Every structure is written in C-alpha cells, then in structure tokens.
Amino acid sequence: MPKSERSWKRPFDEPIPVPRGRQLVTLEDAGRYIIKLPKAEHEAAEWQAAMRALILVATRGGPTMFARIGVMRALNRHVKRVFDPDRKETHWGKRKLARSVTITFACRSSKR
C-alpha cells in the first residue's frame, strides 16, 4: 500500500463539524481534537474506539470513513435517537392489511 494512503495527513471524505464552528479535516485534526478533550471525556469508551479507528486507518490504510464514523459516534454519544413514524411518508403509502384468507384443512378420517 502506498505510504500516502497510510498517513495522518489524509483528509476525511467530508469534514467533521465540531462545536464552536470548527471542522476536523484530516485524521491528524481528529487525533489532536481527541487528545485535547478533558480526561474524563477522553477516557469514554466512544472516544477510545474513535481513537483506535483513527490509528488503524492512519497506520494501516483503509477507508477514512471508518475513522469518520467513530468520531461522529463519539461526538453524538449523548444524543438519543427517537423513532418518529410521522417524520417521513413512505413512497408506497400506508400498508394495506391482508384480506382475511380462509384456509381449509382436509381432515382425513382414520379407521382403526
């Protein structure tokens, strides 16, 4: 694998927005951001997983998307995902209930 694909200078496919309007553009930016976090936050399992993903992508190559996903999950770890069925209407509309189907079973008479 070319050395350029195993570098901390590799950019993410899309920059990662962080609080206060900053953006993380490269793997190195993300690593420095994690290192500067307060110790209690830095030691959270989500941030540790993000750092492991960054190190693997930077040293062994691979898609930067893996590292991006790790950082995004860590940034949004306190956000609760709530399912809202009214948020989006499906293109096929409401599901119709299956019509009642009559199933008849043939009974065999047993002669003993």
Biopython code that builds the backbone (N, CA, C, O; Angstrom):
import numpy as np
from Bio.PDB.StructureBuilder import StructureBuilder

atoms = [
    (1, "MET", "N", (0.853, -1.170, 0.000)),
    (1, "MET", "CA", (0.000, 0.000, 0.000)),
    (1, "MET", "C", (0.904, 1.239, 0.000)),
    (1, "MET", "O", (1.841, 1.313, 0.795)),
    (2, "PRO", "N", (0.638, 2.203, -0.871)),
    (2, "PRO", "CA", (1.471, 3.403, -0.908)),
    (2, "PRO", "C", (1.460, 4.135, 0.423)),
    (2, "PRO", "O", (0.457, 4.143, 1.137)),
    (3, "LYS", "N", (2.591, 4.748, 0.741)),
    (3, "LYS", "CA", (2.718, 5.449, 2.016)),
    (3, "LYS", "C", (1.707, 6.587, 2.148)),
    (3, "LYS", "O", (1.280, 6.913, 3.255)),
    (4, "SER", "N", (1.321, 7.196, 1.014)),
    (4, "SER", "CA", (0.364, 8.310, 1.070)),
    (4, "SER", "C", (-1.006, 7.863, 1.585)),
    (4, "SER", "O", (-1.770, 8.673, 2.110)),
    (5, "GLU", "N", (-1.315, 6.564, 1.433)),
    (5, "GLU", "CA", (-2.592, 6.056, 1.934)),
    (5, "GLU", "C", (-2.514, 5.670, 3.406)),
    (5, "GLU", "O", (-3.523, 5.292, 4.000)),
    (6, "ARG", "N", (-1.320, 5.764, 4.001)),
    (6, "ARG", "CA", (-1.139, 5.446, 5.420)),
    (6, "ARG", "C", (-0.525, 6.653, 6.112)),
    (6, "ARG", "O", (0.606, 6.593, 6.594)),
    (7, "SER", "N", (-1.262, 7.730, 6.158)),
    (7, "SER", "CA", (-0.722, 8.958, 6.716)),
    (7, "SER", "C", (-1.762, 9.665, 7.579)),
    (7, "SER", "O", (-2.963, 9.579, 7.320)),
    (8, "TRP", "N", (-1.286, 10.360, 8.603)),
    (8, "TRP", "CA", (-2.170, 11.162, 9.449)),
    (8, "TRP", "C", (-2.654, 12.401, 8.708)),
    (8, "TRP", "O", (-3.590, 13.058, 9.163)),
    (9, "LYS", "N", (-2.040, 12.736, 7.580)),
    (9, "LYS", "CA", (-2.412, 13.924, 6.807)),
    (9, "LYS", "C", (-3.582, 13.656, 5.857)),
    (9, "LYS", "O", (-4.059, 14.574, 5.189)),
    (10, "ARG", "N", (-4.043, 12.409, 5.793)),
    (10, "ARG", "CA", (-5.154, 12.077, 4.887)),
    (10, "ARG", "C", (-6.417, 12.818, 5.294)),
    (10, "ARG", "O", (-6.767, 12.843, 6.474)),
    (11, "PRO", "N", (-7.104, 13.419, 4.332)),
    (11, "PRO", "CA", (-8.354, 14.123, 4.658)),
    (11, "PRO", "C", (-9.534, 13.151, 4.728)),
    (11, "PRO", "O", (-9.528, 12.095, 4.096)),
    (12, "PHE", "N", (-10.533, 13.531, 5.504)),
    (12, "PHE", "CA", (-11.793, 12.791, 5.515)),
    (12, "PHE", "C", (-12.517, 13.084, 4.202)),
    (12, "PHE", "O", (-12.231, 14.087, 3.547)),
    (13, "ASP", "N", (-13.447, 12.219, 3.816)),
    (13, "ASP", "CA", (-14.236, 12.465, 2.608)),
    (13, "ASP", "C", (-15.049, 13.749, 2.759)),
    (13, "ASP", "O", (-15.194, 14.527, 1.817)),
    (14, "GLU", "N", (-15.569, 13.947, 3.957)),
    (14, "GLU", "CA", (-16.295, 15.173, 4.304)),
    (14, "GLU", "C", (-15.766, 15.630, 5.653)),
    (14, "GLU", "O", (-15.563, 14.803, 6.542)),
    (15, "PRO", "N", (-15.534, 16.943, 5.830)),
    (15, "PRO", "CA", (-15.068, 17.424, 7.133)),
    (15, "PRO", "C", (-16.093, 17.121, 8.228)),
    (15, "PRO", "O", (-17.297, 17.067, 7.973)),
    (16, "ILE", "N", (-15.598, 16.926, 9.442)),
    (16, "ILE", "CA", (-16.463, 16.629, 10.586)),
    (16, "ILE", "C", (-16.691, 17.921, 11.361)),
    (16, "ILE", "O", (-15.739, 18.500, 11.883)),
    (17, "PRO", "N", (-17.944, 18.383, 11.444)),
    (17, "PRO", "CA", (-18.208, 19.595, 12.230)),
    (17, "PRO", "C", (-18.140, 19.296, 13.723)),
    (17, "PRO", "O", (-18.688, 18.297, 14.188)),
    (18, "VAL", "N", (-17.468, 20.163, 14.467)),
    (18, "VAL", "CA", (-17.378, 20.038, 15.923)),
    (18, "VAL", "C", (-17.904, 21.328, 16.543)),
    (18, "VAL", "O", (-18.059, 22.327, 15.840)),
    (19, "PRO", "N", (-18.182, 21.326, 17.853)),
    (19, "PRO", "CA", (-18.703, 22.532, 18.497)),
    (19, "PRO", "C", (-17.820, 23.763, 18.258)),
    (19, "PRO", "O", (-16.622, 23.651, 18.002)),
    (20, "ARG", "N", (-18.434, 24.904, 18.348)),
    (20, "ARG", "CA", (-17.804, 26.218, 18.156)),
    (20, "ARG", "C", (-17.391, 26.463, 16.710)),
    (20, "ARG", "O", (-16.455, 27.221, 16.454)),
    (21, "GLY", "N", (-18.078, 25.830, 15.762)),
    (21, "GLY", "CA", (-17.882, 26.118, 14.360)),
    (21, "GLY", "C", (-16.636, 25.552, 13.713)),
    (21, "GLY", "O", (-16.395, 25.811, 12.534)),
    (22, "ARG", "N", (-15.838, 24.792, 14.437)),
    (22, "ARG", "CA", (-14.630, 24.217, 13.856)),
    (22, "ARG", "C", (-14.975, 22.993, 13.029)),
    (22, "ARG", "O", (-16.084, 22.464, 13.104)),
    (23, "GLN", "N", (-14.003, 22.552, 12.240)),
    (23, "GLN", "CA", (-14.162, 21.333, 11.453)),
    (23, "GLN", "C", (-12.882, 20.518, 11.532)),
    (23, "GLN", "O", (-11.778, 21.063, 11.563)),
    (24, "LEU", "N", (-13.051, 19.216, 11.563)),
    (24, "LEU", "CA", (-11.917, 18.308, 11.525)),
    (24, "LEU", "C", (-11.772, 17.843, 10.078)),
    (24, "LEU", "O", (-12.645, 17.154, 9.549)),
    (25, "VAL", "N", (-10.676, 18.221, 9.450)),
    (25, "VAL", "CA", (-10.491, 17.954, 8.029)),
    (25, "VAL", "C", (-9.643, 16.709, 7.785)),
    (25, "VAL", "O", (-9.914, 15.948, 6.856)),
    (26, "THR", "N", (-8.616, 16.494, 8.614)),
    (26, "THR", "CA", (-7.715, 15.353, 8.418)),
    (26, "THR", "C", (-7.756, 14.420, 9.625)),
    (26, "THR", "O", (-8.322, 14.748, 10.668)),
    (27, "LEU", "N", (-7.142, 13.248, 9.457)),
    (27, "LEU", "CA", (-7.033, 12.308, 10.574)),
    (27, "LEU", "C", (-6.252, 12.936, 11.718)),
    (27, "LEU", "O", (-6.563, 12.715, 12.888)),
    (28, "GLU", "N", (-5.242, 13.716, 11.376)),
    (28, "GLU", "CA", (-4.435, 14.387, 12.398)),
    (28, "GLU", "C", (-5.277, 15.389, 13.191)),
    (28, "GLU", "O", (-5.143, 15.474, 14.412)),
    (29, "ASP", "N", (-6.133, 16.141, 12.520)),
    (29, "ASP", "CA", (-7.018, 17.091, 13.205)),
    (29, "ASP", "C", (-7.884, 16.362, 14.230)),
    (29, "ASP", "O", (-8.046, 16.821, 15.360)),
    (30, "ALA", "N", (-8.436, 15.225, 13.822)),
    (30, "ALA", "CA", (-9.305, 14.454, 14.714)),
    (30, "ALA", "C", (-8.514, 13.915, 15.906)),
    (30, "ALA", "O", (-8.996, 13.950, 17.038)),
    (31, "GLY", "N", (-7.302, 13.418, 15.655)),
    (31, "GLY", "CA", (-6.471, 12.911, 16.742)),
    (31, "GLY", "C", (-6.124, 13.993, 17.750)),
    (31, "GLY", "O", (-6.194, 13.768, 18.958)),
    (32, "ARG", "N", (-5.751, 15.166, 17.256)),
    (32, "ARG", "CA", (-5.431, 16.286, 18.156)),
    (32, "ARG", "C", (-6.666, 16.742, 18.935)),
    (32, "ARG", "O", (-6.558, 17.116, 20.103)),
    (33, "TYR", "N", (-7.826, 16.713, 18.300)),
    (33, "TYR", "CA", (-9.070, 17.101, 18.975)),
    (33, "TYR", "C", (-9.347, 16.152, 20.145)),
    (33, "TYR", "O", (-9.694, 16.591, 21.242)),
    (34, "ILE", "N", (-9.192, 14.850, 19.902)),
    (34, "ILE", "CA", (-9.453, 13.864, 20.953)),
    (34, "ILE", "C", (-8.460, 14.014, 22.099)),
    (34, "ILE", "O", (-8.839, 13.914, 23.266)),
    (35, "ILE", "N", (-7.195, 14.252, 21.776)),
    (35, "ILE", "CA", (-6.167, 14.404, 22.804)),
    (35, "ILE", "C", (-6.443, 15.619, 23.697)),
    (35, "ILE", "O", (-6.146, 15.588, 24.891)),
    (36, "LYS", "N", (-7.005, 16.681, 23.130)),
    (36, "LYS", "CA", (-7.255, 17.904, 23.892)),
    (36, "LYS", "C", (-8.533, 17.856, 24.732)),
    (36, "LYS", "O", (-8.809, 18.788, 25.488)),
    (37, "LEU", "N", (-9.309, 16.786, 24.608)),
    (37, "LEU", "CA", (-10.530, 16.674, 25.410)),
    (37, "LEU", "C", (-10.173, 16.537, 26.883)),
    (37, "LEU", "O", (-9.083, 16.069, 27.214)),
    (38, "PRO", "N", (-11.089, 16.943, 27.781)),
    (38, "PRO", "CA", (-10.852, 16.706, 29.209)),
    (38, "PRO", "C", (-10.674, 15.204, 29.462)),
    (38, "PRO", "O", (-11.241, 14.374, 28.752)),
    (39, "LYS", "N", (-9.888, 14.874, 30.470)),
    (39, "LYS", "CA", (-9.522, 13.480, 30.724)),
    (39, "LYS", "C", (-10.737, 12.575, 30.890)),
    (39, "LYS", "O", (-10.764, 11.476, 30.337)),
    (40, "ALA", "N", (-11.736, 13.015, 31.636)),
    (40, "ALA", "CA", (-12.924, 12.179, 31.860)),
    (40, "ALA", "C", (-13.629, 11.879, 30.546)),
    (40, "ALA", "O", (-14.090, 10.759, 30.326)),
    (41, "GLU", "N", (-13.713, 12.865, 29.685)),
    (41, "GLU", "CA", (-14.376, 12.664, 28.392)),
    (41, "GLU", "C", (-13.483, 11.853, 27.457)),
    (41, "GLU", "O", (-13.963, 10.984, 26.729)),
    (42, "HIS", "N", (-12.205, 12.137, 27.480)),
    (42, "HIS", "CA", (-11.224, 11.460, 26.631)),
    (42, "HIS", "C", (-11.194, 9.956, 26.904)),
    (42, "HIS", "O", (-10.941, 9.162, 25.998)),
    (43, "GLU", "N", (-11.450, 9.572, 28.141)),
    (43, "GLU", "CA", (-11.398, 8.165, 28.516)),
    (43, "GLU", "C", (-12.717, 7.427, 28.305)),
    (43, "GLU", "O", (-12.811, 6.240, 28.616)),
    (44, "ALA", "N", (-13.736, 8.109, 27.783)),
    (44, "ALA", "CA", (-15.015, 7.451, 27.490)),
    (44, "ALA", "C", (-14.803, 6.389, 26.414)),
    (44, "ALA", "O", (-13.960, 6.546, 25.530)),
    (45, "ALA", "N", (-15.565, 5.325, 26.498)),
    (45, "ALA", "CA", (-15.408, 4.200, 25.569)),
    (45, "ALA", "C", (-15.577, 4.630, 24.116)),
    (45, "ALA", "O", (-14.879, 4.124, 23.237)),
    (46, "GLU", "N", (-16.497, 5.557, 23.853)),
    (46, "GLU", "CA", (-16.733, 6.001, 22.478)),
    (46, "GLU", "C", (-15.511, 6.716, 21.901)),
    (46, "GLU", "O", (-15.158, 6.523, 20.737)),
    (47, "TRP", "N", (-14.865, 7.552, 22.738)),
    (47, "TRP", "CA", (-13.679, 8.268, 22.258)),
    (47, "TRP", "C", (-12.493, 7.318, 22.102)),
    (47, "TRP", "O", (-11.675, 7.492, 21.198)),
    (48, "GLN", "N", (-12.397, 6.322, 22.973)),
    (48, "GLN", "CA", (-11.325, 5.344, 22.844)),
    (48, "GLN", "C", (-11.490, 4.541, 21.545)),
    (48, "GLN", "O", (-10.510, 4.265, 20.853)),
    (49, "ALA", "N", (-12.729, 4.172, 21.224)),
    (49, "ALA", "CA", (-12.992, 3.453, 19.974)),
    (49, "ALA", "C", (-12.684, 4.340, 18.767)),
    (49, "ALA", "O", (-12.140, 3.865, 17.770)),
    (50, "ALA", "N", (-13.029, 5.619, 18.854)),
    (50, "ALA", "CA", (-12.735, 6.549, 17.759)),
    (50, "ALA", "C", (-11.228, 6.670, 17.551)),
    (50, "ALA", "O", (-10.754, 6.698, 16.416)),
    (51, "MET", "N", (-10.482, 6.740, 18.641)),
    (51, "MET", "CA", (-9.030, 6.866, 18.531)),
    (51, "MET", "C", (-8.418, 5.596, 17.937)),
    (51, "MET", "O", (-7.494, 5.672, 17.127)),
    (52, "ARG", "N", (-8.935, 4.424, 18.341)),
    (52, "ARG", "CA", (-8.438, 3.176, 17.759)),
    (52, "ARG", "C", (-8.686, 3.134, 16.254)),
    (52, "ARG", "O", (-7.826, 2.702, 15.486)),
    (53, "ALA", "N", (-9.872, 3.587, 15.839)),
    (53, "ALA", "CA", (-10.192, 3.623, 14.402)),
    (53, "ALA", "C", (-9.262, 4.586, 13.672)),
    (53, "ALA", "O", (-8.789, 4.281, 12.578)),
    (54, "LEU", "N", (-8.998, 5.746, 14.270)),
    (54, "LEU", "CA", (-8.079, 6.709, 13.652)),
    (54, "LEU", "C", (-6.682, 6.104, 13.484)),
    (54, "LEU", "O", (-6.068, 6.232, 12.424)),
    (55, "ILE", "N", (-6.194, 5.457, 14.516)),
    (55, "ILE", "CA", (-4.855, 4.875, 14.470)),
    (55, "ILE", "C", (-4.775, 3.778, 13.400)),
    (55, "ILE", "O", (-3.803, 3.713, 12.646)),
    (56, "LEU", "N", (-5.798, 2.921, 13.338)),
    (56, "LEU", "CA", (-5.794, 1.852, 12.334)),
    (56, "LEU", "C", (-5.817, 2.410, 10.919)),
    (56, "LEU", "O", (-5.076, 1.944, 10.054)),
    (57, "VAL", "N", (-6.664, 3.408, 10.678)),
    (57, "VAL", "CA", (-6.758, 3.976, 9.336)),
    (57, "VAL", "C", (-5.468, 4.707, 8.971)),
    (57, "VAL", "O", (-5.012, 4.624, 7.831)),
    (58, "ALA", "N", (-4.878, 5.422, 9.928)),
    (58, "ALA", "CA", (-3.659, 6.189, 9.644)),
    (58, "ALA", "C", (-2.435, 5.292, 9.456)),
    (58, "ALA", "O", (-1.577, 5.591, 8.625)),
    (59, "THR", "N", (-2.342, 4.207, 10.210)),
    (59, "THR", "CA", (-1.137, 3.382, 10.141)),
    (59, "THR", "C", (-1.240, 2.215, 9.165)),
    (59, "THR", "O", (-0.241, 1.808, 8.572)),
    (60, "ARG", "N", (-2.430, 1.686, 8.999)),
    (60, "ARG", "CA", (-2.590, 0.518, 8.130)),
    (60, "ARG", "C", (-3.338, 0.818, 6.841)),
    (60, "ARG", "O", (-3.472, -0.061, 5.990)),
    (61, "GLY", "N", (-3.822, 2.029, 6.682)),
    (61, "GLY", "CA", (-4.592, 2.372, 5.493)),
    (61, "GLY", "C", (-6.046, 1.998, 5.687)),
    (61, "GLY", "O", (-6.475, 1.688, 6.799)),
    (62, "GLY", "N", (-6.786, 2.027, 4.625)),
    (62, "GLY", "CA", (-8.205, 1.717, 4.707)),
    (62, "GLY", "C", (-9.022, 2.975, 4.535)),
    (62, "GLY", "O", (-8.482, 4.081, 4.506)),
    (63, "PRO", "N", (-10.328, 2.802, 4.422)),
    (63, "PRO", "CA", (-11.198, 3.946, 4.183)),
    (63, "PRO", "C", (-11.242, 4.899, 5.380)),
    (63, "PRO", "O", (-11.380, 4.465, 6.524)),
    (64, "THR", "N", (-11.125, 6.189, 5.107)),
    (64, "THR", "CA", (-11.220, 7.181, 6.183)),
    (64, "THR", "C", (-12.636, 7.237, 6.748)),
    (64, "THR", "O", (-12.860, 7.797, 7.821)),
    (65, "MET", "N", (-13.581, 6.661, 6.029)),
    (65, "MET", "CA", (-14.965, 6.653, 6.504)),
    (65, "MET", "C", (-15.074, 5.906, 7.830)),
    (65, "MET", "O", (-15.898, 6.271, 8.668)),
    (66, "PHE", "N", (-14.261, 4.868, 8.038)),
    (66, "PHE", "CA", (-14.297, 4.135, 9.313)),
    (66, "PHE", "C", (-13.944, 5.059, 10.476)),
    (66, "PHE", "O", (-14.612, 5.052, 11.510)),
    (67, "ALA", "N", (-12.896, 5.849, 10.299)),
    (67, "ALA", "CA", (-12.486, 6.780, 11.350)),
    (67, "ALA", "C", (-13.536, 7.869, 11.523)),
    (67, "ALA", "O", (-13.823, 8.287, 12.645)),
    (68, "ARG", "N", (-14.103, 8.325, 10.426)),
    (68, "ARG", "CA", (-15.125, 9.381, 10.493)),
    (68, "ARG", "C", (-16.343, 8.901, 11.280)),
    (68, "ARG", "O", (-16.885, 9.635, 12.106)),
    (69, "ILE", "N", (-16.765, 7.679, 11.021)),
    (69, "ILE", "CA", (-17.913, 7.117, 11.739)),
    (69, "ILE", "C", (-17.613, 7.032, 13.231)),
    (69, "ILE", "O", (-18.470, 7.357, 14.053)),
    (70, "GLY", "N", (-16.408, 6.599, 13.590)),
    (70, "GLY", "CA", (-16.038, 6.512, 15.005)),
    (70, "GLY", "C", (-16.087, 7.864, 15.690)),
    (70, "GLY", "O", (-16.607, 7.977, 16.800)),
    (71, "VAL", "N", (-15.551, 8.896, 15.042)),
    (71, "VAL", "CA", (-15.558, 10.243, 15.629)),
    (71, "VAL", "C", (-16.987, 10.776, 15.720)),
    (71, "VAL", "O", (-17.360, 11.376, 16.728)),
    (72, "MET", "N", (-17.782, 10.564, 14.682)),
    (72, "MET", "CA", (-19.167, 11.055, 14.697)),
    (72, "MET", "C", (-19.979, 10.366, 15.802)),
    (72, "MET", "O", (-20.784, 11.015, 16.470)),
    (73, "ARG", "N", (-19.775, 9.079, 15.992)),
    (73, "ARG", "CA", (-20.488, 8.366, 17.062)),
    (73, "ARG", "C", (-20.087, 8.900, 18.428)),
    (73, "ARG", "O", (-20.928, 9.042, 19.315)),
    (74, "ALA", "N", (-18.802, 9.197, 18.598)),
    (74, "ALA", "CA", (-18.335, 9.735, 19.874)),
    (74, "ALA", "C", (-18.886, 11.143, 20.102)),
    (74, "ALA", "O", (-19.291, 11.475, 21.217)),
    (75, "LEU", "N", (-18.903, 11.966, 19.066)),
    (75, "LEU", "CA", (-19.436, 13.324, 19.201)),
    (75, "LEU", "C", (-20.922, 13.318, 19.562)),
    (75, "LEU", "O", (-21.389, 14.182, 20.304)),
    (76, "ASN", "N", (-21.654, 12.347, 19.037)),
    (76, "ASN", "CA", (-23.100, 12.297, 19.231)),
    (76, "ASN", "C", (-23.534, 11.239, 20.233)),
    (76, "ASN", "O", (-24.675, 10.778, 20.188)),
    (77, "ARG", "N", (-22.642, 10.849, 21.135)),
    (77, "ARG", "CA", (-22.961, 9.756, 22.055)),
    (77, "ARG", "C", (-24.063, 10.096, 23.046)),
    (77, "ARG", "O", (-24.700, 9.187, 23.578)),
    (78, "HIS", "N", (-24.309, 11.365, 23.309)),
    (78, "HIS", "CA", (-25.363, 11.738, 24.256)),
    (78, "HIS", "C", (-26.701, 12.008, 23.568)),
    (78, "HIS", "O", (-27.704, 12.245, 24.241)),
    (79, "VAL", "N", (-26.725, 11.974, 22.265)),
    (79, "VAL", "CA", (-27.951, 12.238, 21.514)),
    (79, "VAL", "C", (-28.769, 10.959, 21.461)),
    (79, "VAL", "O", (-28.282, 9.917, 21.023)),
    (80, "LYS", "N", (-30.002, 11.046, 21.905)),
    (80, "LYS", "CA", (-30.891, 9.889, 21.886)),
    (80, "LYS", "C", (-31.614, 9.853, 20.552)),
    (80, "LYS", "O", (-32.211, 10.842, 20.127)),
    (81, "ARG", "N", (-31.551, 8.697, 19.895)),
    (81, "ARG", "CA", (-32.255, 8.529, 18.628)),
    (81, "ARG", "C", (-33.683, 8.114, 18.932)),
    (81, "ARG", "O", (-33.922, 7.136, 19.640)),
    (82, "VAL", "N", (-34.622, 8.862, 18.392)),
    (82, "VAL", "CA", (-36.030, 8.596, 18.632)),
    (82, "VAL", "C", (-36.703, 8.329, 17.294)),
    (82, "VAL", "O", (-36.549, 9.095, 16.342)),
    (83, "PHE", "N", (-37.439, 7.252, 17.235)),
    (83, "PHE", "CA", (-38.154, 6.920, 16.012)),
    (83, "PHE", "C", (-39.423, 7.751, 15.942)),
    (83, "PHE", "O", (-40.224, 7.748, 16.877)),
    (84, "ASP", "N", (-39.607, 8.457, 14.845)),
    (84, "ASP", "CA", (-40.802, 9.270, 14.634)),
    (84, "ASP", "C", (-41.479, 8.804, 13.352)),
    (84, "ASP", "O", (-41.042, 9.183, 12.265)),
    (85, "PRO", "N", (-42.537, 7.990, 13.443)),
    (85, "PRO", "CA", (-43.159, 7.448, 12.241)),
    (85, "PRO", "C", (-43.823, 8.514, 11.367)),
    (85, "PRO", "O", (-44.044, 8.278, 10.179)),
    (86, "ASP", "N", (-44.143, 9.671, 11.928)),
    (86, "ASP", "CA", (-44.790, 10.722, 11.143)),
    (86, "ASP", "C", (-43.785, 11.610, 10.409)),
    (86, "ASP", "O", (-44.178, 12.490, 9.644)),
    (87, "ARG", "N", (-42.511, 11.385, 10.635)),
    (87, "ARG", "CA", (-41.478, 12.235, 10.051)),
    (87, "ARG", "C", (-41.429, 12.161, 8.536)),
    (87, "ARG", "O", (-41.261, 13.180, 7.866)),
    (88, "LYS", "N", (-41.570, 10.987, 8.005)),
    (88, "LYS", "CA", (-41.453, 10.831, 6.562)),
    (88, "LYS", "C", (-42.506, 9.850, 6.065)),
    (88, "LYS", "O", (-42.684, 8.771, 6.629)),
    (89, "GLU", "N", (-43.176, 10.228, 5.038)),
    (89, "GLU", "CA", (-44.174, 9.353, 4.429)),
    (89, "GLU", "C", (-43.463, 8.446, 3.433)),
    (89, "GLU", "O", (-42.630, 8.904, 2.651)),
    (90, "THR", "N", (-43.787, 7.189, 3.464)),
    (90, "THR", "CA", (-43.161, 6.268, 2.520)),
    (90, "THR", "C", (-43.734, 6.486, 1.129)),
    (90, "THR", "O", (-44.861, 6.960, 0.987)),
    (91, "HIS", "N", (-42.981, 6.152, 0.124)),
    (91, "HIS", "CA", (-43.429, 6.376, -1.237)),
    (91, "HIS", "C", (-44.553, 5.435, -1.654)),
    (91, "HIS", "O", (-45.249, 5.696, -2.634)),
    (92, "TRP", "N", (-44.731, 4.354, -0.922)),
    (92, "TRP", "CA", (-45.789, 3.425, -1.297)),
    (92, "TRP", "C", (-47.049, 3.613, -0.464)),
    (92, "TRP", "O", (-48.005, 2.850, -0.604)),
    (93, "GLY", "N", (-47.057, 4.610, 0.390)),
    (93, "GLY", "CA", (-48.256, 4.917, 1.163)),
    (93, "GLY", "C", (-48.450, 3.976, 2.341)),
    (93, "GLY", "O", (-47.546, 3.240, 2.736)),
    (94, "LYS", "N", (-49.635, 4.024, 2.876)),
    (94, "LYS", "CA", (-49.940, 3.182, 4.032)),
    (94, "LYS", "C", (-50.058, 1.729, 3.594)),
    (94, "LYS", "O", (-50.547, 1.420, 2.508)),
    (95, "ARG", "N", (-49.605, 0.872, 4.454)),
    (95, "ARG", "CA", (-49.674, -0.552, 4.143)),
    (95, "ARG", "C", (-51.091, -1.046, 4.344)),
    (95, "ARG", "O", (-51.735, -0.758, 5.353)),
    (96, "LYS", "N", (-51.562, -1.797, 3.361)),
    (96, "LYS", "CA", (-52.907, -2.353, 3.462)),
    (96, "LYS", "C", (-52.825, -3.673, 4.211)),
    (96, "LYS", "O", (-51.879, -4.445, 4.050)),
    (97, "LEU", "N", (-53.824, -3.909, 5.022)),
    (97, "LEU", "CA", (-53.859, -5.165, 5.752)),
    (97, "LEU", "C", (-54.232, -6.289, 4.804)),
    (97, "LEU", "O", (-55.008, -6.093, 3.869)),
    (98, "ALA", "N", (-53.694, -7.429, 5.041)),
    (98, "ALA", "CA", (-54.015, -8.586, 4.211)),
    (98, "ALA", "C", (-55.478, -8.939, 4.409)),
    (98, "ALA", "O", (-55.987, -8.954, 5.530)),
    (99, "ARG", "N", (-56.126, -9.215, 3.323)),
    (99, "ARG", "CA", (-57.541, -9.609, 3.425)),
    (99, "ARG", "C", (-57.611, -10.959, 4.116)),
    (99, "ARG", "O", (-56.694, -11.776, 4.036)),
    (100, "SER", "N", (-58.703, -11.161, 4.782)),
    (100, "SER", "CA", (-58.823, -12.432, 5.501)),
    (100, "SER", "C", (-58.856, -13.569, 4.493)),
    (100, "SER", "O", (-59.618, -13.550, 3.526)),
    (101, "VAL", "N", (-58.053, -14.505, 4.730)),
    (101, "VAL", "CA", (-57.938, -15.652, 3.842)),
    (101, "VAL", "C", (-58.465, -16.861, 4.588)),
    (101, "VAL", "O", (-58.061, -17.156, 5.713)),
    (102, "THR", "N", (-59.363, -17.538, 3.938)),
    (102, "THR", "CA", (-59.924, -18.723, 4.558)),
    (102, "THR", "C", (-59.074, -19.916, 4.167)),
    (102, "THR", "O", (-58.884, -20.217, 2.989)),
    (103, "ILE", "N", (-58.585, -20.565, 5.162)),
    (103, "ILE", "CA", (-57.760, -21.744, 4.918)),
    (103, "ILE", "C", (-58.534, -22.952, 5.419)),
    (103, "ILE", "O", (-58.934, -23.027, 6.580)),
    (104, "THR", "N", (-58.726, -23.869, 4.530)),
    (104, "THR", "CA", (-59.426, -25.078, 4.929)),
    (104, "THR", "C", (-58.438, -26.223, 4.950)),
    (104, "THR", "O", (-57.607, -26.371, 4.054)),
    (105, "PHE", "N", (-58.540, -26.998, 5.948)),
    (105, "PHE", "CA", (-57.683, -28.160, 6.080)),
    (105, "PHE", "C", (-58.520, -29.408, 5.810)),
    (105, "PHE", "O", (-59.621, -29.571, 6.337)),
    (106, "ALA", "N", (-57.988, -30.245, 5.009)),
    (106, "ALA", "CA", (-58.690, -31.513, 4.732)),
    (106, "ALA", "C", (-58.451, -32.455, 5.899)),
    (106, "ALA", "O", (-57.313, -32.735, 6.275)),
    (107, "CYS", "N", (-59.505, -32.916, 6.438)),
    (107, "CYS", "CA", (-59.391, -33.866, 7.553)),
    (107, "CYS", "C", (-59.553, -35.274, 7.001)),
    (107, "CYS", "O", (-60.498, -35.585, 6.277)),
    (108, "ARG", "N", (-58.622, -36.085, 7.363)),
    (108, "ARG", "CA", (-58.709, -37.474, 6.936)),
    (108, "ARG", "C", (-59.313, -38.269, 8.081)),
    (108, "ARG", "O", (-58.919, -38.149, 9.241)),
    (109, "SER", "N", (-60.262, -39.064, 7.712)),
    (109, "SER", "CA", (-60.851, -39.884, 8.761)),
    (109, "SER", "C", (-59.996, -41.130, 8.954)),
    (109, "SER", "O", (-59.620, -41.807, 7.997)),
    (110, "SER", "N", (-59.717, -41.395, 10.153)),
    (110, "SER", "CA", (-58.884, -42.562, 10.431)),
    (110, "SER", "C", (-59.760, -43.700, 10.878)),
    (110, "SER", "O", (-60.574, -43.563, 11.791)),
    (111, "LYS", "N", (-59.583, -44.816, 10.228)),
    (111, "LYS", "CA", (-60.362, -46.011, 10.561)),
    (111, "LYS", "C", (-59.456, -46.988, 11.283)),
    (111, "LYS", "O", (-58.455, -47.451, 10.735)),
    (112, "ARG", "N", (-59.804, -47.285, 12.473)),
    (112, "ARG", "CA", (-58.990, -48.226, 13.233)),
    (112, "ARG", "C", (-59.803, -49.352, 13.696)),
    (112, "ARG", "O", (-59.290, -50.254, 14.357)),
]
sb = StructureBuilder()
sb.init_structure("model")
sb.init_model(0)
sb.init_chain("A")
sb.init_seg("    ")
for serial, (resi, resn, name, xyz) in enumerate(atoms, 1):
    if name == "N":
        sb.init_residue(resn, " ", resi, " ")
    sb.init_atom(name, np.array(xyz, "f"), 0.0, 1.0, " ", f" {name:<3s}", serial, name[0])
structure = sb.get_structure()
